[in-house]
Amino acid sequence: MDSDDDMSGDCLPAITPIKIDWLDLSPFGYPDSVGLSALPGCRFKDTWRDVASDLAYLKLEDVSDVFVLCTRGELSMYRVPTLLADYESHGMTVHHHPVLDGMAPGISELLEILREIGETIGQGKRALVHCFGGLGRTGLVAACLLLNLDDKMTPEHAVRKVQELRGKRAIQTVKQYNFIHDFRGARDEYLKGKGANKM
């Protein structure tokens, strides 16, 4: 397939700042510490962003760590093949945890993501989490972060908070919904197994 099939010849890069929605973690002492967004610099179909402008805006927003859930194949398809290196050249730490579109990570991978986010915001830094649209995989990570921080929050409440922030299309597939609902049980089972293996 010709890579030009997905764009019109008269497209100009978007000059509006990339939209970052900040997850409300103020009850846990981390106000405006974790941002959620779509893919910076994306050039695909009707989306035609400028990667340099988006990265400059992330720096302006004091983002120090970026959690990228896209695969390398997606980064190439959406015309930002060097994005991971671009983040690093702008002084940002990259946490690349590729998850297939519409899918959920394994529980060990998800817990590693949450651990790294916790370390980042625990040091007073700002983190950005994104996939392609900033809805499915990003929404899943955000919901599980809330559930991990607040044991009294229900999965439904976590999903609702993410959808209030990112829109009704956030968290997109049955697999992702089920993962969120099963997250605590899977987390506890995984950690219990790890503890048993150490004995």
C-alpha positions in Angstrom: 0.0 0.0 0.0 1.2 3.5 -0.9 2.0 5.4 2.3 0.5 8.5 0.7 -3.0 6.9 0.6 -3.8 8.2 4.1 -3.1 11.8 3.6 -4.2 14.6 1.3 -1.6 16.7 -0.5 -2.8 20.0 1.0 -2.5 19.0 4.7 -0.6 21.3 6.9 0.8 20.4 10.4 -1.5 21.3 13.2 -0.3 24.4 15.1 -2.6 24.0 18.1 -0.9 22.5 21.2 -1.4 18.8 21.7 -4.2 18.1 24.1 -3.0 16.7 27.4 -5.6 15.8 30.0 -4.1 15.6 33.6 -5.4 12.8 35.7 -6.6 14.1 39.1 -4.3 12.4 41.6 -4.5 15.3 44.1 -6.1 13.0 46.7 -2.9 11.0 46.7 -0.6 14.1 46.8 0.3 14.2 43.1 -1.8 16.9 41.4 -1.4 17.3 37.7 1.4 14.7 37.6 0.2 12.2 35.0 -1.0 13.4 31.7 -2.9 11.5 29.0 -2.7 12.3 25.3 -2.8 11.0 21.7 0.4 10.3 19.8 2.6 13.5 19.5 3.6 14.3 15.9 1.1 11.9 14.4 0.6 12.2 10.6 -2.2 9.9 9.6 -5.5 10.4 7.7 -7.1 13.6 9.1 -4.5 14.1 11.8 -1.4 16.1 10.7 0.6 17.2 13.7 4.1 18.7 13.9 6.4 16.6 16.0 8.8 19.5 16.8 6.0 21.7 18.1 4.5 18.9 20.1 7.8 18.1 21.8 8.4 21.7 22.5 4.9 21.9 24.2 5.7 18.8 26.3 8.8 20.5 27.5 6.8 23.7 28.3 4.5 21.5 30.3 7.5 20.1 32.3 7.0 16.5 31.1 10.1 14.6 32.2 9.0 11.0 31.5 7.0 9.6 28.6 5.3 6.2 28.7 4.8 5.1 25.1 2.3 2.2 24.6 2.6 2.2 20.7 4.5 -0.5 19.0 7.5 0.5 16.8 5.4 -0.5 13.8 2.7 2.0 14.8 5.3 4.8 15.2 6.4 4.1 11.6 2.9 3.9 10.3 1.9 7.2 11.9 5.1 8.8 10.5 7.0 9.3 13.8 9.6 6.5 13.4 12.2 8.4 15.4 9.9 9.6 18.2 11.6 7.6 21.0 15.0 9.0 20.1 13.4 12.5 19.7 12.0 12.4 23.2 15.5 11.5 24.5 17.1 14.3 22.5 14.7 16.7 24.2 15.8 15.5 27.6 12.9 13.3 28.4 13.1 9.7 29.8 11.4 7.1 27.6 9.5 4.2 29.0 8.5 2.1 26.0 6.0 -0.6 26.8 4.4 -1.6 23.5 0.9 -3.0 23.7 -1.1 -4.0 20.5 -3.9 -1.7 19.6 -7.2 -2.8 21.3 -5.4 -5.2 23.6 -4.2 -5.2 27.3 -0.7 -5.7 28.6 0.2 -8.7 30.7 -0.2 -8.2 34.4 3.6 -8.2 35.0 4.0 -5.5 32.3 1.2 -3.4 33.7 2.6 -3.5 37.2 6.0 -2.5 35.8 4.4 0.5 34.1 2.6 1.5 37.3 5.9 1.1 39.3 7.7 3.4 36.9 4.9 5.9 36.9 5.0 5.8 40.8 8.7 6.4 40.8 8.4 9.3 38.4 5.7 11.2 40.3 7.2 10.2 43.6 10.2 12.3 42.6 8.0 15.3 41.9 8.2 14.8 38.1 5.5 14.9 35.5 4.7 11.8 33.3 2.9 11.6 30.0 1.1 8.3 29.0 0.1 7.9 25.3 -0.8 5.3 22.7 -2.1 6.3 19.3 -5.5 7.9 20.1 -4.9 8.2 23.9 -8.1 6.3 24.6 -7.9 2.6 24.8 -4.5 1.5 26.1 -3.8 4.9 27.7 -7.2 4.8 29.4 -6.6 1.3 30.7 -3.3 2.3 32.3 -4.9 5.4 33.8 -7.8 3.4 35.3 -5.5 0.7 36.7 -3.3 3.5 38.2 -6.4 4.8 40.0 -7.3 1.4 41.2 -3.8 0.7 42.4 -3.7 4.0 44.4 -7.2 3.7 45.9 -8.3 0.3 47.1 -11.8 1.7 47.8 -12.4 2.8 44.2 -14.5 0.5 42.1 -13.5 -0.4 38.6 -16.7 1.3 37.3 -15.7 4.5 39.1 -12.2 4.4 37.7 -13.5 3.9 34.1 -15.9 6.7 34.6 -13.2 9.1 35.8 -11.1 8.3 32.8 -14.0 8.8 30.4 -14.9 12.1 32.0 -11.4 13.2 31.3 -10.8 11.7 27.8 -14.3 11.2 26.5 -16.8 8.3 26.2 -14.6 6.5 23.7 -11.9 6.0 26.3 -11.2 2.3 27.1 -12.3 0.8 23.9 -12.6 -3.0 23.9 -14.2 -5.7 26.0 -10.7 -7.1 26.6 -9.6 -3.8 28.1 -12.8 -3.4 30.2 -12.3 -7.0 31.5 -8.7 -6.4 32.3 -9.6 -3.3 34.4 -12.4 -5.3 36.3 -10.0 -8.2 36.9 -6.9 -6.0 37.7 -6.9 -6.2 41.5 -7.4 -9.9 41.6 -4.7 -10.5 38.9 -2.4 -8.1 40.7 -2.8 -9.8 44.1 -2.4 -13.3 42.5 0.7 -12.3 40.7 2.3 -10.7 43.7 1.3 -13.7 45.9 3.0 -16.0 43.3 6.1 -13.8 43.3 6.3 -14.0 47.1 5.9 -17.8 47.1 8.7 -18.1 44.6 11.1 -16.2 46.9 10.5 -18.6 49.8 
